[in-house]
């Protein structure tokens, strides 16, 4: 939960680096919260109002942590655009699973240290 809150506190921080743990824990809690809100919408008979509002609220933090995760692997944040081509999401998934680039890179110092 601390990783989720850490990302939300740095919600527009596109600079720097994010460890795999930070990215994947945020993604996990984001998916759980989205699922709970989706179920609430369904049970209350709402036309996906709560899940839509939540999706808008976490859009910038999600993009920011993905940018920082790409920075940690030594890639520029613009690699996110590869998701727009067929099978580009698979490449993005591989990049997010890669280990941190050892030592400092042009995006900052290694967050593992």
C-alpha positions in Angstrom: 0.0 0.0 0.0 2.9 2.4 0.7 4.1 2.1 -2.9 0.6 3.0 -4.2 0.5 6.1 -1.9 4.1 7.0 -2.9 3.1 7.1 -6.5 0.0 9.1 -5.8 2.0 11.7 -3.9 4.3 12.1 -6.8 1.4 12.1 -9.3 3.0 14.4 -11.9 6.6 13.5 -11.4 7.8 12.4 -14.8 11.4 12.9 -14.0 13.5 10.3 -12.1 13.4 6.5 -11.9 10.9 4.0 -10.5 11.9 0.5 -9.4 10.0 -2.5 -10.6 8.4 -2.9 -7.1 7.1 0.6 -7.2 5.6 0.2 -10.6 4.1 -3.3 -10.1 2.7 -2.6 -6.6 1.0 0.6 -7.9 -0.4 -1.5 -10.8 -1.7 -4.2 -8.5 -3.4 -1.8 -6.1 -4.7 0.2 -9.0 -6.2 -2.9 -10.6 -7.8 -4.0 -7.3 -9.3 -0.5 -6.7 -10.6 -0.4 -10.3 -12.2 -3.9 -9.9 -13.8 -2.9 -6.6 -15.3 0.3 -8.1 -16.4 -1.6 -11.1 -18.3 -4.1 -8.9 -19.8 -1.2 -6.9 -21.0 0.4 -10.1 -22.6 -2.9 -11.1 -24.2 -3.5 -7.8 -25.5 0.0 -7.5 -26.8 0.0 -11.1 -24.6 3.0 -12.0 -23.4 3.3 -15.6 -19.7 2.9 -14.6 -19.6 6.4 -13.0 -17.3 5.5 -10.1 -14.8 3.5 -12.1 -14.7 6.2 -14.8 -14.0 8.9 -12.2 -11.3 6.8 -10.6 -9.8 6.1 -14.0 -9.5 9.8 -14.7 -8.1 10.5 -11.3 -5.2 8.0 -11.6 -4.5 8.6 -15.3 -1.6 11.1 -14.7 -0.1 9.1 -11.8 -0.2 5.9 -14.0 1.5 7.7 -16.9 4.1 9.2 -14.6 5.1 5.9 -12.9 5.3 4.2 -16.3 7.6 7.0 -17.6 9.8 6.7 -14.5 9.8 2.9 -14.9 11.0 3.3 -18.5 13.6 5.8 -17.3 14.9 3.1 -14.8 15.5 0.7 -17.6 17.4 3.4 -19.6 14.6 4.1 -22.1 13.0 7.5 -22.7 9.4 7.9 -21.6 8.3 8.4 -25.2 8.5 4.6 -25.6 5.0 4.6 -24.2 3.8 5.5 -27.7 4.8 2.0 -28.9 1.6 0.8 -27.3 -0.2 2.5 -30.2 1.1 -0.1 -32.8 -0.1 -3.7 -32.9 1.7 -5.8 -30.3 3.5 -2.7 -29.0 2.0 -3.4 -25.6 3.9 -6.6 -25.4 7.2 -4.7 -25.9 6.1 -2.2 -23.2 5.4 -5.1 -20.9 8.8 -6.5 -21.4 10.4 -3.1 -20.7 8.5 -2.8 -17.4 9.7 -6.3 -16.4 13.4 -5.5 -17.1 15.8 -5.0 -14.2 17.0 -1.5 -13.4 20.0 -0.1 -15.3 22.9 -0.5 -13.0 24.4 2.7 -11.6 23.3 6.1 -12.5 21.9 7.0 -15.9 20.8 10.2 -17.5 17.5 10.1 -15.6 19.0 10.0 -12.2 20.6 7.7 -9.7 19.6 4.1 -9.2 16.6 3.9 -6.8 17.8 0.5 -5.5 20.7 2.1 -3.7 
